[in-house]
Amino acid sequence: MSLQLSPQAHVKLKRPSAIYTKSISLITSAICATFVSTAASAVQVPPSEQLVLRDIQKQISAERLKQDVTKLVSFGTRHTLSETKSDSRGIGAARRWIKTEFEKISAECGGCLEVVYQKRTFSGETRIPNPTEVVNVLAIQRGKTDPNRYIVMSGDIDSRVSDPLDFTSDSPGANDNATGVAGAIEAARVLSQYKFDGTIVYAALSGEEQGLFGGKIMADIAKQENWRVEAVINNDMIGNIEGINGVINNTTARVFSEGVRVVETPEEARLRRFTGGEVDSPSRNVARYIDKVADDYIPNLDVMMVYRLDRFRRGGHHRPFNEVGFPAVRIMETNEHYDRQHQDLRTENGREYGDVLAGVDFDFNAKLTSLNAVTMASMAWAPAPPANVQIKGAVQPSTTLSWQKPTGKMAENLAGYRIHWRLTTEPTWTKSQYVGDVSEFTLENIVIDNYFFGVSSVAKDGFESPVVFPGPAGSFGGYN
């Protein structure tokens, strides 16, 4: 609105009369009323920063992690085929100690954790030739409004030396992967002080070095029990800062994620070919979520998103979850030291081999553990990712996205939705607009051909879900 004044009016402004002053007052009141009315009708955007996440980050203790890693190393070997009856040596003693630690944490929070074993016997495998019981230890913290939505942090109990079938030699497994298990225990200690909307699982998995068997057990059970898995964050080697390449770096971490869902059907692949989604699987958008958490809440940590399932021709315990269709990623150090992985303890030509305590930086271990804890808390406090996200706008000047909203208790903390878009060559979401509690929105004069798009759910207190790319390529599933 503009106010046009005649030359005479300008003169009057120098010497305002009572009548003119009253007229200006009325006009000003009308303008202000218009602005107030507009502001009242505007969408109220939830807060963008969550101070409680900073509190969680600060509570992760490097000293407690050191104590737990040291205890796990003290069992001598945690090889999947090792001793199970002893109280002081072998994988049996290690998993019983882990279970006891989870039970202690649960007692401190009034029984807030369900501590369980998952078991299955394998035999006739290349690395499990004889019948061997593979046992996972899980602590489950149930969500209050959406308990069938699961966010999982995992680490691997087992260790190995040069020969994958040598289950008697000492195999400390300090970094690989006592750091990941200790991280899951420490995250449970801190997050069990809070209540969340979604369910958080702290998982110590077995049989990783023998063929990812613990992950297969858990993924199969989650599938059979119809879990809605929002994310599996696999932590495998999160304590080493010195690489075989001579680089020493405690300020970066890698997150590996698959680009295309392995369970994609031929029909879905054809749709993806014409609409995009090669770099927007739910796993890839979980990786972007972790990257943003690091930027916003973890001091001196930069996440390197690696657009690959895992390291070149290697594997980890997130893969069994990907193979049944669940979003899953791997967090680990940036610079690996191969002399400290899968090696007999020895010194050759002055060069030390073996995965011992001296190779672990516990401040770095705490940094990556805090990345997990803050990520899981943020996801679990956020609403579920939007379901059935669709997009249209071919040969049109604008782009329209639509999605399905949750109902009942799942919607209790929902404020609305945020639409995201980015250039097709950009790795992370760069533009967004909060659109309120709607199930469809049109971005005017934003051409669908030039960008990738997605939608996230936003809680009343500002916590936000991962971004969901439209169509089956990016779907996190429904609201079962």
C-alpha positions as CSV (number, residue, x, y, z in Angstrom):
1,M,0.0,0.0,0.0
2,S,1.4,3.5,-0.9
3,L,0.2,6.9,0.2
4,Q,0.0,9.5,-2.6
5,L,0.1,13.2,-1.4
6,S,-0.5,16.3,-3.5
7,P,1.9,19.3,-3.5
8,Q,-0.6,21.0,-1.2
9,A,-0.5,18.1,1.1
10,H,3.2,18.3,1.3
11,V,2.9,21.9,2.4
12,K,0.3,21.0,5.0
13,L,2.7,18.4,6.4
14,K,5.0,21.3,7.4
15,R,2.1,22.8,9.4
16,P,-0.3,20.0,10.2
17,S,-3.8,21.0,11.1
18,A,-5.9,19.1,13.6
19,I,-8.1,17.7,10.8
20,Y,-5.1,16.6,8.7
21,T,-3.5,15.0,11.8
22,K,-6.6,13.1,12.5
23,S,-6.8,11.9,8.8
24,I,-3.2,10.7,8.9
25,S,-3.9,8.9,12.1
26,L,-6.8,7.1,10.6
27,I,-4.8,6.1,7.5
28,T,-1.9,4.9,9.7
29,S,-4.3,2.8,11.8
30,A,-5.8,1.2,8.7
31,I,-2.3,0.3,7.4
32,C,-1.3,-1.1,10.8
33,A,-4.6,-3.1,10.9
34,T,-3.8,-4.6,7.5
35,F,-0.3,-5.6,8.6
36,V,-1.6,-7.2,11.9
37,S,-4.3,-9.1,10.0
38,T,-1.7,-10.4,7.5
39,A,0.6,-11.5,10.4
40,A,-2.2,-13.2,12.2
41,S,-3.0,-15.3,9.1
42,A,0.6,-16.2,8.5
43,V,1.8,-19.8,9.2
44,Q,3.5,-20.0,12.6
45,V,6.9,-21.7,12.1
46,P,8.1,-24.0,14.9
47,P,11.5,-23.2,16.4
48,S,14.6,-24.3,14.4
49,E,17.1,-24.9,17.3
50,Q,16.7,-27.4,20.0
51,L,18.8,-26.6,23.1
52,V,18.1,-30.0,24.6
53,L,20.2,-31.6,21.8
54,R,23.2,-29.5,23.0
55,D,22.7,-30.9,26.5
56,I,22.7,-34.4,25.1
57,Q,25.9,-33.8,23.2
58,K,27.6,-32.5,26.3
59,Q,26.6,-35.5,28.4
60,I,28.5,-38.1,26.4
61,S,31.5,-39.1,28.4
62,A,34.9,-40.1,26.9
63,E,35.9,-41.5,30.3
64,R,32.9,-43.8,30.5
65,L,33.6,-44.9,26.9
66,K,37.2,-45.7,27.9
67,Q,36.1,-47.8,30.8
68,D,33.6,-49.8,28.7
69,V,36.1,-50.4,25.8
70,T,38.7,-51.4,28.3
71,K,36.3,-53.9,29.9
72,L,35.4,-55.4,26.5
73,V,39.1,-55.7,25.6
74,S,39.7,-57.6,28.9
75,F,37.7,-60.6,27.7
76,G,40.7,-61.5,25.6
77,T,38.8,-62.5,22.5
78,R,35.2,-61.9,21.4
79,H,35.4,-64.1,18.4
80,T,31.9,-65.5,17.4
81,L,33.2,-69.1,17.8
82,S,35.0,-68.4,21.1
83,E,34.4,-69.5,24.7
84,T,30.8,-69.0,26.0
85,K,30.9,-70.6,29.4
86,S,33.7,-68.7,31.1
87,D,32.9,-65.5,33.1
88,S,36.1,-63.8,32.1
89,R,37.0,-64.8,28.5
90,G,35.2,-65.1,25.2
91,I,32.1,-63.8,23.6
92,G,29.8,-65.4,26.1
93,A,31.2,-63.4,29.0
94,A,31.2,-60.2,26.8
95,R,27.6,-60.4,25.9
96,R,26.5,-61.2,29.5
97,W,28.4,-58.2,30.7
98,I,26.7,-56.0,28.0
99,K,23.3,-57.3,29.1
100,T,24.1,-56.5,32.7
101,E,25.2,-52.9,31.8
102,F,21.9,-52.4,29.9
103,E,20.0,-53.7,32.9
104,K,21.8,-51.4,35.2
105,I,20.9,-48.4,33.0
106,S,17.3,-49.6,32.9
107,A,17.2,-49.8,36.7
108,E,18.3,-46.2,36.9
109,C,15.4,-45.0,34.7
110,G,12.8,-47.0,36.4
111,G,12.7,-50.0,34.0
112,C,12.5,-47.8,30.8
113,L,14.6,-50.4,28.8
114,E,13.5,-53.8,27.6
115,V,16.7,-55.8,27.6
116,V,16.6,-58.9,25.5
117,Y,18.7,-61.5,23.6
118,Q,18.1,-62.4,20.0
119,K,19.5,-65.8,19.1
120,R,19.9,-68.2,16.2
121,T,22.1,-71.1,15.5
122,F,24.1,-71.2,12.3
123,S,26.3,-74.0,10.8
124,G,27.8,-75.0,7.5
125,E,28.8,-71.5,6.7
126,T,32.3,-70.6,5.3
127,R,33.2,-68.9,8.6
128,I,30.8,-70.8,10.9
129,P,31.5,-74.4,9.9
130,N,30.1,-76.0,13.1
131,P,26.8,-75.2,14.9
132,T,27.2,-71.9,16.7
133,E,24.7,-69.8,18.5
134,V,24.9,-66.2,17.4
135,V,23.5,-63.9,20.1
136,N,22.6,-60.2,19.9
137,V,21.9,-58.0,23.0
138,L,19.3,-55.3,22.6
139,A,18.0,-52.6,24.9
140,I,14.7,-51.2,23.7
141,Q,13.4,-47.8,24.8
142,R,9.7,-47.7,23.8
143,G,8.2,-44.5,22.3
144,K,5.2,-43.0,24.0
145,T,3.1,-42.0,21.0
146,D,4.5,-44.0,18.1
147,P,6.1,-47.1,19.6
148,N,6.2,-49.1,16.3
149,R,8.6,-46.6,14.7
150,Y,12.1,-47.6,15.4
151,I,15.5,-45.8,15.3
152,V,18.4,-48.2,15.9
153,M,22.0,-47.6,16.9
154,S,24.2,-50.7,16.5
155,G,27.7,-51.8,17.2
156,D,29.4,-55.2,16.8
157,I,30.4,-57.4,19.8
158,D,32.7,-59.8,18.0
159,S,36.4,-59.5,17.1
160,R,38.9,-61.4,15.0
161,V,42.6,-61.8,14.1
162,S,44.2,-62.5,10.8
163,D,42.6,-66.0,10.4
164,P,38.9,-65.5,10.5
165,L,38.5,-69.0,12.0
166,D,41.1,-68.5,14.8
167,F,38.9,-68.2,17.9
168,T,41.5,-68.9,20.6
169,S,44.2,-66.3,20.0
170,D,43.9,-62.9,21.8
171,S,41.8,-60.5,19.7
172,P,41.3,-57.3,21.7
173,G,39.0,-55.6,19.1
174,A,39.5,-52.3,20.8
175,N,38.5,-50.0,17.9
176,D,36.9,-52.8,15.8
177,N,34.4,-52.8,17.4
178,A,34.4,-52.3,21.1
179,T,34.1,-48.5,20.4
180,G,30.8,-49.1,18.6
181,V,29.3,-51.3,21.4
182,A,30.6,-48.9,24.1
183,G,29.0,-46.1,22.1
184,A,25.6,-47.9,22.1
185,I,25.9,-48.4,25.9
186,E,26.8,-44.8,26.5
187,A,24.0,-43.5,24.3
188,A,21.6,-45.6,26.3
189,R,23.0,-44.1,29.6
190,V,22.3,-40.6,28.3
191,L,19.1,-41.0,26.3
192,S,17.3,-43.1,28.9
193,Q,16.9,-40.0,31.0
194,Y,14.4,-38.7,28.4
195,K,11.1,-39.9,27.0
196,F,10.6,-40.0,23.2
197,D,7.7,-40.3,20.8
198,G,9.4,-43.0,18.7
199,T,11.2,-46.1,19.9
200,I,15.0,-46.2,20.2
201,V,17.0,-49.5,20.1
202,Y,20.5,-49.8,21.4
203,A,21.9,-53.0,19.7
204,A,25.1,-55.0,20.3
205,L,25.2,-57.4,17.4
206,S,27.2,-60.6,17.0
207,G,28.7,-62.6,14.1
208,E,29.7,-59.5,12.0
209,E,33.2,-60.8,11.2
210,Q,31.8,-64.2,10.2
211,G,29.3,-62.9,7.7
212,L,26.9,-60.2,9.1
213,F,24.8,-62.9,10.9
214,G,23.7,-60.7,13.9
215,G,22.3,-58.1,11.5
216,K,20.5,-60.8,9.6
217,I,18.9,-62.0,12.8
218,M,17.7,-58.6,13.8
219,A,16.5,-57.5,10.4
220,D,14.5,-60.7,10.0
221,I,12.8,-60.3,13.3
222,A,12.1,-56.6,12.6
223,K,10.5,-57.7,9.3
224,Q,8.5,-60.5,10.9
225,E,7.2,-58.2,13.7
226,N,6.3,-55.5,11.2
227,W,8.6,-52.8,12.7
228,R,8.5,-49.4,11.0
229,V,12.3,-48.9,10.9
230,E,13.0,-45.2,10.3
231,A,16.8,-45.6,10.5
232,V,19.5,-48.1,11.4
233,I,22.8,-46.3,12.3
234,N,25.6,-48.9,12.3
235,N,28.7,-47.8,14.1
236,D,31.8,-49.8,13.1
237,M,35.2,-48.4,14.1
238,I,34.4,-45.0,15.7
239,G,37.6,-44.4,17.7
240,N,40.6,-44.2,15.4
241,I,42.0,-40.9,14.2
242,E,45.3,-42.0,12.7
243,G,45.2,-43.4,9.1
244,I,47.5,-45.8,7.3
245,N,48.1,-42.9,5.0
246,G,49.7,-40.9,7.8
247,V,46.8,-38.5,8.2
248,I,45.8,-37.7,11.8
249,N,42.3,-36.1,11.9
250,N,39.8,-36.0,14.8
251,T,37.4,-33.6,13.1
252,T,35.8,-35.7,10.3
253,A,33.7,-38.8,10.1
254,R,32.3,-40.8,7.2
255,V,28.7,-41.8,6.6
256,F,28.1,-44.5,4.0
257,S,24.7,-45.0,2.4
258,E,23.2,-46.8,-0.6
259,G,21.8,-44.6,-3.4
260,V,19.2,-47.0,-4.8
261,R,17.1,-49.3,-2.6
262,V,18.2,-52.9,-3.2
263,V,14.6,-54.1,-3.0
264,E,13.4,-51.9,-5.8
265,T,11.1,-53.6,-8.3
266,P,11.5,-53.4,-12.1
267,E,8.5,-51.1,-12.2
268,E,9.9,-48.9,-9.6
269,A,13.2,-48.7,-11.4
270,R,11.5,-47.7,-14.6
271,L,9.6,-44.9,-12.7
272,R,12.9,-43.7,-11.1
273,R,14.6,-43.6,-14.5
274,F,12.1,-40.9,-15.6
275,T,11.6,-39.0,-12.3
276,G,15.0,-39.3,-10.5
277,G,15.8,-40.7,-7.1
278,E,19.2,-42.3,-7.8
279,V,20.7,-40.4,-4.9
280,D,17.6,-40.1,-2.7
281,S,16.9,-43.4,-1.1
282,P,15.7,-43.2,2.5
283,S,19.2,-44.3,3.5
284,R,20.8,-41.4,1.6
285,N,18.4,-39.0,3.3
286,V,19.2,-40.4,6.7
287,A,22.8,-39.7,5.8
288,R,21.9,-36.1,5.0
289,Y,20.0,-35.8,8.3
290,I,23.1,-37.0,10.2
291,D,25.2,-34.5,8.2
292,K,22.9,-31.6,9.3
293,V,22.9,-32.8,12.9
294,A,26.7,-32.7,12.9
295,D,26.8,-29.2,11.4
296,D,24.2,-27.8,13.9
297,Y,25.0,-29.6,17.2
298,I,28.4,-31.4,17.2
299,P,31.4,-29.1,17.7
300,N,34.4,-29.5,15.4
301,L,32.9,-32.4,13.4
302,D,32.3,-32.4,9.6
303,V,30.5,-35.4,8.1
304,M,31.8,-36.8,4.8
305,M,28.8,-38.4,3.0
306,V,30.2,-41.3,0.9
307,Y,27.8,-42.2,-1.9
308,R,28.4,-45.9,-1.6
309,L,26.9,-48.7,0.4
310,D,30.2,-49.3,2.2
311,R,33.9,-49.1,1.6
312,F,35.1,-50.5,-1.7
313,R,34.1,-54.2,-1.9
314,R,33.7,-54.4,1.9
315,G,30.7,-54.7,4.1
316,G,29.2,-53.9,7.5
317,H,26.2,-54.7,9.7
318,H,23.9,-52.1,8.1
319,R,23.8,-54.1,4.9
320,P,21.4,-56.9,6.2
321,F,18.9,-54.1,7.0
322,N,19.2,-52.6,3.5
323,E,18.7,-56.0,2.0
324,V,15.2,-56.3,3.5
325,G,14.3,-52.7,2.6
326,F,15.1,-50.7,5.8
327,P,17.0,-47.4,5.7
328,A,20.4,-48.0,7.2
329,V,23.8,-46.3,7.1
330,R,27.3,-46.8,8.5
331,I,29.1,-44.2,10.6
332,M,32.9,-44.6,11.0
333,E,36.2,-42.8,11.2
334,T,37.6,-41.1,8.1
335,N,41.1,-42.5,8.1
336,E,41.5,-46.3,8.7
337,H,44.7,-47.9,9.9
338,Y,44.8,-51.4,8.4
339,D,47.6,-52.6,10.6
340,R,45.1,-52.3,13.4
341,Q,42.3,-54.3,11.8
342,H,42.0,-58.1,11.7
343,Q,45.6,-58.6,12.6
344,D,47.5,-61.1,14.9
345,L,49.1,-59.2,17.7
346,R,52.8,-58.9,16.7
347,T,55.7,-56.6,15.9
348,E,57.5,-57.0,12.5
349,N,60.5,-54.9,11.5
350,G,59.6,-52.4,14.2
351,R,55.9,-52.2,12.9
352,E,53.2,-52.9,15.4
353,Y,50.1,-54.9,14.4
354,G,46.8,-55.4,16.3
355,D,43.7,-53.7,17.4
356,V,44.7,-52.6,20.9
357,L,43.6,-49.8,23.3
358,A,46.5,-47.6,22.4
359,G,44.9,-47.1,19.0
360,V,41.7,-45.6,20.3
361,D,41.2,-41.8,20.8
362,F,38.4,-41.7,23.3
363,D,37.6,-38.0,22.8
364,F,36.9,-38.9,19.1
365,N,34.9,-41.9,20.2
366,A,32.8,-39.6,22.4
367,K,32.3,-37.2,19.5
368,L,30.9,-39.9,17.2
369,T,28.8,-41.3,20.0
370,S,27.3,-37.9,20.6
371,L,26.5,-37.7,16.9
372,N,24.5,-40.9,17.2
373,A,22.8,-39.8,20.4
374,V,21.7,-36.4,19.1
375,T,20.6,-37.9,15.8
376,M,18.4,-40.5,17.4
377,A,16.9,-38.1,19.9
378,S,16.1,-35.6,17.1
379,M,14.4,-38.3,15.0
380,A,12.6,-39.9,17.9
381,W,11.2,-36.6,19.1
382,A,10.1,-35.7,15.5
383,P,6.9,-37.0,13.9
384,A,7.2,-39.9,11.5
385,P,8.4,-39.1,8.0
386,P,5.5,-38.3,5.7
387,A,4.0,-41.3,3.9
388,N,3.0,-41.7,0.3
389,V,4.7,-38.5,-0.9
390,Q,3.8,-37.7,-4.5
391,I,4.8,-35.0,-7.0
392,K,3.4,-33.5,-10.2
393,G,4.2,-30.5,-12.4
394,A,5.3,-31.8,-15.8
395,V,5.0,-29.1,-18.5
396,Q,3.7,-26.6,-15.8
397,P,5.2,-23.5,-14.3
398,S,4.8,-24.7,-10.7
399,T,5.4,-27.9,-8.7
400,T,2.9,-29.6,-6.4
401,L,3.7,-32.1,-3.7
402,S,1.2,-34.1,-1.7
403,W,1.5,-36.6,1.1
404,Q,-0.5,-38.7,3.6
405,K,-0.9,-37.4,7.2
406,P,-0.8,-39.6,10.3
407,T,-3.8,-40.0,12.6
408,G,-4.4,-40.7,16.3
409,K,-1.5,-40.6,18.7
410,M,1.0,-40.5,15.9
411,A,-0.2,-37.0,15.1
412,E,-0.1,-35.6,18.7
413,N,3.2,-33.8,18.3
414,L,2.8,-32.9,14.6
415,A,2.8,-29.2,13.7
416,G,3.0,-29.4,10.0
417,Y,5.4,-30.0,7.1
418,R,8.4,-28.5,5.3
419,I,9.0,-28.7,1.6
420,H,12.6,-29.0,0.5
421,W,14.3,-28.6,-2.9
422,R,17.8,-28.4,-4.3
423,L,19.5,-28.3,-7.6
424,T,20.1,-31.8,-9.0
425,T,23.8,-31.5,-8.6
426,E,23.7,-30.4,-5.0
427,P,24.5,-33.0,-2.3
428,T,22.3,-31.6,0.4
429,W,18.9,-29.9,0.7
430,T,19.6,-26.1,0.3
431,K,16.1,-24.6,0.0
432,S,13.0,-25.1,2.1
433,Q,9.6,-23.7,3.0
434,Y,7.5,-24.5,6.0
435,V,3.9,-24.9,4.7
436,G,1.9,-25.7,7.8
437,D,-0.5,-28.6,8.6
438,V,-1.6,-29.4,5.1
439,S,-1.4,-32.5,2.9
440,E,-0.7,-30.7,-0.4
441,F,1.3,-27.6,-1.4
442,T,2.2,-25.9,-4.7
443,L,5.5,-24.1,-5.1
444,E,4.5,-21.3,-7.5
445,N,6.9,-20.8,-10.5
446,I,9.3,-23.5,-9.3
447,V,9.8,-25.7,-12.3
448,I,9.8,-29.4,-11.6
449,D,12.5,-30.2,-14.2
450,N,15.2,-28.1,-12.6
451,Y,15.2,-29.4,-9.0
452,F,14.9,-32.4,-6.7
453,F,12.1,-32.1,-4.1
454,G,11.2,-33.7,-0.8
455,V,9.0,-33.3,2.3
456,S,9.7,-33.6,6.0
457,S,7.4,-33.7,9.1
458,V,7.8,-31.0,11.8
459,A,6.9,-31.3,15.4
460,K,5.2,-28.6,17.5
461,D,8.5,-28.0,19.3
462,G,10.5,-27.9,16.0
463,F,12.0,-31.4,15.8
464,E,12.0,-32.5,12.1
465,S,12.0,-35.9,10.4
466,P,14.3,-36.9,7.6
467,V,13.3,-35.6,4.2
468,V,11.3,-38.0,2.0
469,F,11.8,-37.9,-1.8
470,P,8.6,-38.5,-3.7
471,G,7.6,-41.9,-5.0
472,P,8.9,-45.4,-4.1
473,A,12.6,-44.4,-4.6
474,G,12.5,-42.3,-1.4
475,S,9.7,-43.8,0.6
476,F,10.2,-44.6,4.3
477,G,7.0,-46.6,4.3
478,G,3.5,-46.1,5.6
479,Y,2.0,-45.6,9.1
480,N,1.2,-49.3,10.0
